[in-house]
């Protein structure tokens, strides 16, 4: 009978130890869940901040690129207009030479095509 009392007390102690361990593990798991949720919140906030910063940089870069493209387009248009004026002036000043140059260009072009 004495053994059964000790055995009963021992099993109660082991049972309570297991219960304490289970409770401790559950508390640790809950704590980890809270830490993961906090970490996810921080990551989300940082991602939102970084995306706003990256978007601002991209928009700024796009505006700069657009402005530079418009400037290059204006320069090309001015260059084209200037080249057109130069060609017209040259043709008016030297009409015979222009016709001779066009004929020579046509002859060279015809020779190159006939070799194929």
Residue pairs with C-beta under 8 A, 6 or more apart in sequence:
90 98
91 98
